[in-house]
Amino acid sequence: MNENNVALISPRRIGKTDLIWHVFDDQQIRKSHYCFIVDIYATKNLSDLVNLLGKAVIDELRPKGRKAWEEFIAIVSAVRFLMKFVTVFTRQNATPSALLNKMEHTVWQP
């Protein structure tokens, strides 16, 4: 993947969501990615957003079995660890380069 971000911008009812569904239905993408489509328009606060995202994740992973769920939990745990790590380290007024250097040696080095 080229890791470029893409924004789809157009008037309502032009087919943006259908295009995303079409891409997500591709078998090659389904084999290598977990795909979630969540309509967040109706969310009123962070709690609504978290509940909606959580339901989408559970609904998508439940049919894929325990292994998929365990992989997802491992990813969430790693992200949580990194977020805590960054929060603690930045409270020490570390520079961004010092933070990245510390993360590299703590997280990615065996």
Contacts in CASP RR format, 6 or more apart in sequence:
PFRMAT RR
TARGET T0000
AUTHOR 0000-0000-0000
METHOD contacts of the structure
MODEL  1
MNENNVALISPRRIGKTDLIWHVFDDQQIRKSHYCFIVDIYATKNLSDLV
NLLGKAVIDELRPKGRKAWEEFIAIVSAVRFLMKFVTVFTRQNATPSALL
NKMEHTVWQP
8 16 0 8 1.000
8 19 0 8 1.000
8 20 0 8 1.000
10 16 0 8 1.000
17 37 0 8 1.000
20 37 0 8 1.000
21 37 0 8 1.000
23 29 0 8 1.000
24 30 0 8 1.000
24 35 0 8 1.000
24 37 0 8 1.000
29 35 0 8 1.000
34 57 0 8 1.000
34 60 0 8 1.000
34 61 0 8 1.000
34 64 0 8 1.000
34 68 0 8 1.000
34 72 0 8 1.000
35 60 0 8 1.000
36 53 0 8 1.000
36 56 0 8 1.000
36 57 0 8 1.000
36 60 0 8 1.000
37 56 0 8 1.000
38 52 0 8 1.000
38 53 0 8 1.000
38 56 0 8 1.000
40 49 0 8 1.000
40 52 0 8 1.000
42 48 0 8 1.000
43 49 0 8 1.000
43 52 0 8 1.000
57 72 0 8 1.000
61 68 0 8 1.000
61 69 0 8 1.000
61 72 0 8 1.000
62 69 0 8 1.000
81 107 0 8 1.000
82 103 0 8 1.000
82 107 0 8 1.000
85 103 0 8 1.000
85 106 0 8 1.000
85 107 0 8 1.000
86 99 0 8 1.000
86 103 0 8 1.000
89 99 0 8 1.000
89 102 0 8 1.000
89 103 0 8 1.000
90 99 0 8 1.000
94 102 0 8 1.000
END
